[in-house]
Amino acid sequence: MTELAIGTSWVKLLENNLQISAYLAQPEEPGTYPGIIVLQEIFGVNSHIRDVTERIAKLGYVAIAPAIFDRFAPGFEAGYTPADIEVGRKYAWEQTTAPELLSDIQSAIDYLKALPQIKPNAIGCIGFCFGGHVAYLAATLPDIKVTASFYGARITSNTPGGGAATLTLTPQIPGIIYAFFGMEDASIPAAQTEEIEAELEKYKIPHRVFRYDGADHGFFCDRRASYNPKAAADAWVEVKQLFSQLN
């Protein structure tokens, strides 16, 4: 498939007198396209997340990555050092809440739906690391038809801001969800992936769970030492298949 020429920009999502930044990438060719919400790792909307957003747009989607730490750390962007990880984890697990995250995502959805080039009723999301957990939350939103959740930790045990584990929301997922895990990921034991799959099966949520032997946490990110080209390439094929269901 020939990649489309795209344009990119930073935009502002308006939300109850609050402004959330978001990175937007969209095909330059006139037409209507499905929309994809891209949910960041703990490192902000950094070069990797912007690259993923652009890759999705080149396939024929309008992709937007809301900066979900903007409420308390506007413009935050980090690398992958131990110090960066410590700050990112603190932001993710100590300063976000599920209701605020869902509100930010809904604002991104509403922004897309207001664009004339967005195909009606055709919005999906994808998330990585902390964003993989948040994608599982986002999958419960009525507008989200397909979800790709990459190595989302703590889905079975926590929710941002406290409360019942995000896994308990599984019955509320109206669309399709694909979940991707590395079997060497110490932060997500195999028992947790099995628990997630069991809940999806229990509530008859259309889903697929992908487990990659030899892959660690962050295996999709080519900026990280844990990057696994084979697993990343296979997962990308599956993501494209999932998103094609919006067309």
C-alpha positions in Angstrom: 0.0 0.0 0.0 1.3 3.4 -1.0 1.7 5.8 2.0 -0.3 9.0 1.8 1.3 12.4 2.1 0.3 13.9 5.5 0.3 17.2 7.4 0.9 17.6 11.1 0.2 20.2 13.7 -0.3 20.8 17.4 -3.8 21.7 18.3 -5.7 22.6 21.4 -8.6 20.6 22.9 -11.0 22.8 24.8 -12.4 21.1 28.0 -14.3 23.1 30.6 -12.1 26.1 30.4 -9.0 23.8 30.3 -6.8 23.5 27.2 -5.2 20.2 26.4 -2.5 20.0 23.7 -2.7 17.3 21.1 -0.6 16.3 18.1 -2.6 15.9 14.9 -1.6 14.1 11.8 -3.9 13.7 8.7 -3.8 12.9 5.0 -3.4 15.9 2.7 -5.5 14.3 0.0 -9.2 15.4 0.2 -11.6 12.8 1.4 -13.1 11.3 4.5 -11.1 9.1 6.8 -11.6 7.2 10.1 -10.1 8.8 13.2 -7.6 7.2 15.6 -6.8 8.4 19.2 -3.1 7.7 20.1 -2.4 7.3 23.8 1.1 8.0 25.0 3.5 6.1 27.2 4.6 7.6 30.5 7.1 9.8 28.5 4.5 12.2 27.1 3.7 12.9 23.4 7.4 12.4 22.6 9.1 11.6 19.3 8.0 8.0 19.3 4.3 8.8 19.9 4.4 11.5 17.2 6.0 9.0 14.9 3.3 6.4 15.5 0.6 9.1 15.0 2.2 10.0 11.6 2.5 6.3 10.6 -1.2 5.8 11.2 -2.1 9.0 9.2 0.0 7.7 6.3 -2.3 4.7 6.2 -5.4 6.8 5.7 -6.6 7.9 9.1 -6.8 11.2 10.9 -4.7 10.5 14.1 -4.5 12.6 17.2 -2.4 12.1 20.3 -3.8 14.1 23.3 -1.2 15.1 25.9 -2.8 13.4 28.9 -0.4 14.9 31.4 -1.2 18.5 30.4 -3.4 19.1 33.4 -0.4 19.1 35.7 2.7 19.0 33.5 2.0 21.1 30.3 4.4 20.2 27.5 6.0 17.3 29.3 8.2 15.2 27.1 10.8 12.7 28.3 13.4 10.2 27.1 14.0 6.7 28.5 16.5 7.2 31.3 15.8 5.8 34.8 15.2 9.4 35.9 12.7 9.9 33.1 10.9 6.7 34.0 10.6 7.7 37.6 9.0 11.0 36.8 6.7 9.5 34.2 5.5 6.8 36.5 4.8 9.3 39.2 2.8 11.4 36.8 0.9 8.4 35.5 0.0 6.7 38.7 -0.1 9.5 41.2 -1.6 12.4 39.4 -4.0 11.1 36.8 -7.5 9.9 37.4 -9.7 7.7 35.2 -12.5 10.3 34.9 -10.1 13.0 33.8 -8.4 10.7 31.4 -11.7 9.7 29.8 -12.7 13.4 29.7 -9.4 14.2 27.8 -10.0 11.4 25.4 -13.6 12.4 24.8 -12.4 15.9 24.0 -10.0 14.4 21.4 -12.9 12.4 20.0 -15.2 15.5 19.8 -12.4 17.4 18.1 -12.1 14.7 15.4 -15.9 14.4 15.0 -16.0 18.2 14.3 -13.6 17.8 11.3 -15.2 17.6 7.9 -12.8 14.9 6.8 -13.8 12.5 9.5 -15.8 9.5 8.5 -18.9 9.3 10.7 -19.0 6.6 13.4 -15.5 5.4 12.6 -13.1 6.1 15.5 -10.6 3.8 17.2 -7.8 4.1 19.6 -4.3 2.7 20.3 -2.2 3.1 23.4 1.2 2.0 24.7 2.6 1.3 28.2 0.5 3.5 30.5 -1.4 4.4 27.4 -2.1 0.7 26.9 -3.9 0.7 30.2 -5.7 4.0 29.4 -6.7 2.5 26.0 -8.6 -0.3 27.9 -10.4 2.5 29.7 -11.1 4.3 26.5 -12.5 1.2 24.9 -15.6 1.7 27.2 -16.5 5.0 25.5 -19.4 4.6 23.1 -17.6 6.3 20.2 -14.6 3.9 20.2 -15.2 1.1 17.8 -11.8 -0.6 17.8 -9.0 -0.5 20.4 -5.4 -1.7 20.3 -3.9 -1.9 23.8 -0.1 -2.5 24.0 1.4 -3.8 27.2 -0.9 -2.0 29.6 0.3 -2.7 33.1 -2.0 -2.9 36.2 -5.2 -3.4 34.2 -6.1 -6.3 36.6 -5.2 -4.5 39.8 -5.5 -0.7 39.6 -7.2 2.2 37.9 -5.7 5.7 37.6 -6.7 7.7 40.7 -7.9 4.7 42.6 -11.0 2.6 42.7 -11.9 -0.8 41.2 -9.5 -2.2 38.8 -9.9 -1.2 35.2 -10.5 -4.8 34.3 -13.9 -4.6 36.1 -15.1 -2.3 33.3 -14.7 -5.0 30.7 -18.5 -5.5 30.3 -18.8 -1.9 29.2 -16.6 -2.3 26.1 -18.9 -1.9 23.1 -16.4 -2.5 20.3 -13.5 -4.7 19.4 -10.2 -4.8 21.4 -6.8 -6.3 20.6 -4.3 -6.6 23.4 -0.6 -7.1 22.9 1.9 -8.4 25.5 5.5 -9.4 25.6 6.1 -12.6 27.5 9.3 -11.3 29.1 7.5 -8.2 30.5 8.1 -8.4 34.3 5.5 -5.7 34.9 2.7 -7.9 33.4 3.0 -11.5 34.5 1.4 -14.1 32.2 -1.3 -14.8 34.8 -2.5 -11.2 34.3 -2.8 -11.6 30.5 -4.8 -14.8 31.1 -7.0 -12.9 33.5 -7.7 -10.2 30.9 -8.4 -12.7 28.2 -10.8 -14.6 30.5 -12.8 -11.5 31.3 -13.0 -10.6 27.6 -14.3 -14.1 26.9 -16.6 -14.1 29.9 -18.4 -11.0 28.6 -18.2 -12.0 25.0 -16.3 -8.9 24.0 -14.9 -9.3 20.4 -11.1 -9.5 21.0 -7.8 -11.1 20.3 -4.8 -11.4 22.7 -1.3 -11.5 21.2 1.6 -12.9 23.3 5.1 -12.5 22.0 7.8 -14.9 23.3 11.1 -13.1 23.9 9.5 -9.7 23.9 9.8 -7.3 26.9 7.8 -4.2 28.0 8.0 -1.5 25.3 8.8 -4.0 22.5 7.0 -1.8 19.9 9.1 1.4 20.6 12.2 1.6 18.4 13.7 4.2 20.8 13.9 1.8 23.7 16.5 -0.9 24.4 13.6 -3.4 24.7 12.6 -2.9 21.0 11.8 -6.2 19.4 11.6 -5.7 15.6 10.0 -9.0 14.9 7.3 -8.6 17.5 6.7 -5.0 16.5 6.3 -5.8 12.9 3.9 -8.6 13.6 1.9 -6.4 15.9 1.7 -3.6 13.3 0.2 -6.0 10.8 -2.5 -6.9 13.3 -3.1 -3.2 14.2 -3.6 -2.4 10.5 -6.1 -5.3 10.2 -8.0 -4.1 13.2 -8.1 -0.5 12.0 -9.2 -1.6 8.5 -12.5 -2.6 10.1 -13.3 1.2 10.4 -13.2 1.6 6.6 
